[in-house]
Amino acid sequence: MSISLSSLILLPIWISMAQIQQGGPDEKEKTTALKDLLSRIDLDELMKKDEPPLDFPDTLEGFEYAFNEKGQLRHIKTGEPFVFNYREDLHRWNQKRYEALGEIITKYVYELLEKDCNLKKISIPVDATESEPKSFIFMSEDALTNPQKLMVLIHGSGVVRAGQWARRLIINEDLDSGTQIPFIKRAMDEGYGVIVLNPNENYIEVEKPKIHVQSSSDSSDEPAEKRERKDKVSKETKKRRDFYEKYRNPQREKEMMQLYIRENGSPEEHAIYVWDHFIAQSAAENVFFVAHSYGGLAFVELMIQREADVKSKVTAVALTDSVHNVWHQEAGKTIREWMRENCCNWVSSSEPLDTSVESMLPDCPRVSAGPGSELARLGPGSGASRRAPSRGPTSSCGAPRVWRCQRISRT
């Protein structure tokens, strides 16, 4: 276990203080002197020697990384893949660096959706005022007017945003593995309109305003001596708390508060909102869903809330490692029967592609995503998705059209 520089510096002082406190009254002067020494140590400066500033570039070029012609993230100078442990024994700093890179990649994928896939960014709520928090989705030009078929993509939970299946796959594998772009291009090539949901964009963050608490001595009827004692204890407690907070986290980040987006404050709300304002209004005779992980749960909730409408428009649903639960979500018998006929869930498994996988739930069939898939490598609920492979027989889950469109292989 590593010991920080600051701990090595402060440890002898703490030991000396403990030894002095065990002595008699004659040692009080030494104790006072050591306390004075501790009070003069600038913990902010001391901690910065342990952890570099949390100040990261805001572009891929600033990180000295770029995506090559194969869609792989590589270092501009060395050609090496991304290295998480850039600074040894500084896990928090490395994690913050990774998160900063992830935010840049999210914006990069948004650009690809608009430039490479020709999707339009649509702001929601549709009637939002200038000042209220907003989110957005992406749609193809013909998403609402295509009379034949519409493809709707829903990713899972976590840090991923519209157009992504898994941030980790984008960084460590390639864009084809971690984004929805191959789905989108294949669907558009085959004449589908496309809508890309953004179910994790539920709020915006703003800096929390500082609240100045009025001293209790201003309004209390307590005796002055008692108020002074209480104020002294309160100040000492705050001083100790600030001392330990500085030691624990010297680069204290701003306190933020969340402002939720109207009618889109959760993935489930978002799915229902997009259904009501876009999908239900589309001209498509056949609507197809591809939903990964928590996206499957959001779809089931949509069915519960809009059962008749969903049944009238949705032809088939392809799920990947869906975490829905018809019992916990209280899906009725008619919904479970519809799912058995119109849905299929590809799950992590070492079995050959499309091999039936036993399920404890009385809903849609579960089949193997294949031993070579990202689902199999990363495991259930990982936040990663495997594009359904093109090899193997057409699934007999009652939805051959969507399976043929979506059986896209990495190879």
N, C-alpha and C positions, 0 to 999 in steps of 0.2 A: 504494500500500500504506500503510495507516494505521500510525502509530507511537503506542504507548501513552504516557500521561502519565508513568508510572514510568520508561520508557525514556528519555524526554526529560530527566528529572531525573538519572538515573544516567549517561547517556552522557558528559557533560563530565567526570565524575569518573573514569570508566574511561579516557578519552583522556588525562587528566592523569597517571594512574598509569602508562600505557604510556610516555608521554614521559619521566617521571621515571626509570623503570626502565632507559631507554636512557642515562641520565646516569651520572656517576661516583659514588664513595662518598659525596660530599657531599650527594647527593640522598636518602640513606637516611632522614634525619629526616622529609623531606616525605612519603616513601612511608608511613612509619609513621603520620604524622598523617592521611593520606587513608584508610588502612586503618581507623584508629580511627573516622573519620567514617562510613565505610560500616557498621561494626559497630553504630553507634548509630542507623542508619536503621531505623525500624519498618516492615518490609516488609508486615506484615499491614495496617497502616493505609494504607500507600501503595497497595497493590493494590485496596483497597476503593474508592479514588477512581476506579480504572479500571472496576470491575465492581460493580454494586449487589449487595446480599445476595441469595443464592438462597433467598429466603423468599417463597413464593407462596400465594395463597388456596387453601382446600380446598373451595370451593363455586363453582358457576357465578355466583352473585350476587356473590361476592367478586371474581371476575374482571370483573364488570359485563357479563356476557353471559347470554343466555337463548335458548331455541328458540322461534321464533314459531309461528303456527298452521300454517304450511307446513312446519314441521320444519327451518327454516333457523336456524343459529346467528347471532345478531345482537347488536350492542352495545346495552345497555339504553337509553343516553342518545342515541347518534347514529344507531342503526339500521344501522350499517355492518357488513360482514362482518368476520370475525376477521383481525387484522393480525399477521403473524408478526414482521416487523421493527419491533417496538415501540420498541426502543432502537437507534439507528443504531450500526454498528460494534461491536456487542456480540453476535456470533453465538452464542457459548456460552450467554450469559444468555438470549437469545431462544429457543434450543433447549430449555433447561431449563424455561422458562415454558410452551412448547408441550407438553412432556412432562407437566408438572404438570396442565395443562388436559386432556390426553388421559386421565390417570388418573381425573379427575372424570367425564369423558364415559363411560368404561367402567362406572363405578358407576351412572351415569344410565341407560345401556342396560340394565343388570341390572334396575333398577327397572321399566323399561318392559316387559321380558319377563315380570315377575311381575304388574304391575298392568294393563297394556294387553292383554297376550297370555294372561294367566291361566295361565302356566307355573309349575311348581313347581321350586324349587331343591333338587337332590338331592346330598348330600355323598358324596364318594368318597375313599378306598376305602370300600366299604360296611361293612366291619368295622373301621374305623379306631379306634384308641384315642383317649382324650381328649387326649393330649399329642403325638401324631404329626402331621406336616404333612398337610393335606387340600386337595382341590380340589373341584369341583362341576360338574354339568351341569344343564340345564333340560329338563323334560318336561311334556307336556300331561297332563291328568288321566287320559286314556284311552290313553296311550302304550303301555302293556303289555297293555291289555285289549281294544283295538279289534280286532275279528276280521278286518277287511277290509284296511286299509292303514295303513302307518306311513311318515312322512317323516323322514329323518335329515339334518341339515345339518352340514357340516364347513367351517370357514373355512381360510384360508391361514396362512402363517408370519408372524413379526414380533410387533408389539405388540398386535395385535387379540386380543380375547377373545370368549367366547360371545356370540352375537347380533350380531357385527360382521362385515362384509366388509372395510371399509377405514376406518381412523380419519381419514385425510385427506379422504375423501369426506364423512364425517359433519361435519367442521369446515368444509370449503370449499363443499360442495354442500348436502346435506340428509340427514335421517335415513332417508328412503326409499332414497336412493342408497347409503348406506354401511352400513346395517344389514340384518339378515335378517328384520326385522319384517314387510315386505310378503309375503315367502315364507310366514312362519308363519301370518299371518292368512288368506291365501288358502288354504293347505293345510287349516287348521282349518275354514274355511267350506265346503270341499268334502269334509269328513268324514274327514280324515286325523288320526291320532295324530301327535305331533311329538316328536322328541328333538333337542336342540341340544347338540352336543359343545363341549368347551372344551380343545382340544388343546395350546394354548400355556401353560396353567397347570400347569407341570411341577414347580415348586419354590416354597418360600417363602424370603425373605431375612431373615436375622438379623444383628445386628452381630457382627463377628468379634472374639473375645476377644483381648485383648492378651497376647502371650507375652513373658515376661521371660527373656531369655537370660543365663545365668550367665557371668560374665567368665572368659575362658580362664585368667587368672592364678590362679583358685581351684583349678584341678585340674591344671594343667600342671606338668611336672617341668623346664621350661626355666629357664635362669638368669634371675634377677630383672631384670637389665639388658635382656635380650632381650625379656622379657615386657612391660616398660615401653615399649620402642620399638614393639612391635606394637600395644599398647593405644593409644598416642599416634596412630599412623597410622590405626587404626580410628576413633578419635574424630574426627580431622580429616576423614576420608572421610565420616563420618556428618554432620558439620557442613556440609560442602560440599553434600552431597545434600539436606539439609534446607533449606539456603539456596536452592538452585535450585528445589526443590519449592514453597517458599513464593512464589517469584517467578512460577513457572509457574501455580500453582493456589493462591492465597492462601486461598480458601474451601474448604479441604480437607474433602471429604465423608467420612463415616464409612466405614470398611472393612467390607464386608458379605460374608457367606458364604451359600452356597446349600444348603438342605436339601431334597433331592428327595422327591417324593411317591411312595409305594410303588406299584409297578406302573403308574405314570403319568408316568414320568420323561422321556418324549418323546412327540411327536404320534402316532407309530406305536404305542407302548405303550398310549397313552390310547385309541386307536381299538379296539384288540384288547380292552382291559379293558371298555369300554362295550359292545362286542359280546357278550362272554361273560356279563356280569352283567345286561344289560338287553335289548339287541336280540334276542339269541338266545332269551331267555325270553319275548318278546312273543307275543301271540296272533295278530298280523297275518299274513294269508295272503300279502300282497304288501308287501315293504319297498322303499322308493325312497330313493336317496342323491342329494344335491346337494353336490358337493365342489368347492371353489375352490383353485387353485394347489397348495400343498403338501398340501392336503386330499386331492387326487387321488392323490398319492404314498402318503399314509397309507391310503387305501382299497385301493390295489393291494397294499400290504404286508399288509393285513388278508386279502385274497383268498389271498395266498401262504400265510399261516399257518392260515387257516380255509377252505380252498377248498370242500370239500364242503358245509359249513354255509352259506356265503355263497350258493352256487349254489342251495341248496334254499329260501332265503328271499327273496333279492333279485331283484326283477323287472327293474329298470332303474336306470341311474346317469347323472345329468347332471353333466358336468364343465365347469368354466370355466377356461380357461388352465391346465389341469393341468400340473404339472411332473414327473409320473411318467415313468419310463423302464423299459420291460419288460425291456430288456437288462441295464441296471445292477442292477435289482432281481431279476434272474434269475427272471422269471415264466415258468412252463412253457407248453408248447404249448396245453394244455387251457384255461389261464387266458386266453391271447391269443385263442383262438377264442371263448370266452364273452364277452370284452370286445367283440369285433367285432359280436356279435349283440345285446348288452344295454347297451352304453355309447355315449355320444356326447360329444365334447369341443368346446364352443364356444370359439373362440379369437379373439384380436385380429386384425382384418383389415379392409381397406377395401372388400372385396367385399360384395355384397348379403347380407342375412340368409340363413342356411342354405346358402349356396354352399359346395360341397365345397372343402376346403383340403388340398393335398397334404401327406402326412406321410412321414417316413423310417422311422417305427416301424410294425411289423406288429400293431397292436392296434386300438383303437376308431376309428371315423370321426372326422374333424375337420371342422367346418363354421364358417363365419364368424358371429361375434356381431353383425355389422352395423356399418356405418361410423359410426353415431351412438351406439354403446354406450360405456360407461366403459372397457370392455376395450380398444376400439380407440384411445381417447384416451390411456390411461395406459400401454399396452403390456404385453407378457407379463411375468409374474412380479412385477407391480407391487404385489400385495397388495390390489388392488381387484377388485370383482366387478360384473358386469353381470347383472341379472335377465333371463333369456331373454325377448325381446320377444314380444308377443302377435300381432303381424302375421306374415304369411307362412304357407306351407303347413305341415302337420304333418310333423315329421321322419320319415324312413323308416329310422331307426336301430334299429328293432326295439323301441322303447319309447314308443309313442304316448301311453300313459296319463300317465307322468311329465312328458312334454313339454307336454301340454295343461294340466296343473296348473301348470307352472312358467313358461310363456311370459308373463311379466308385464312390461308396458311401463312406462316412466317416464311416458308421456303420460297 
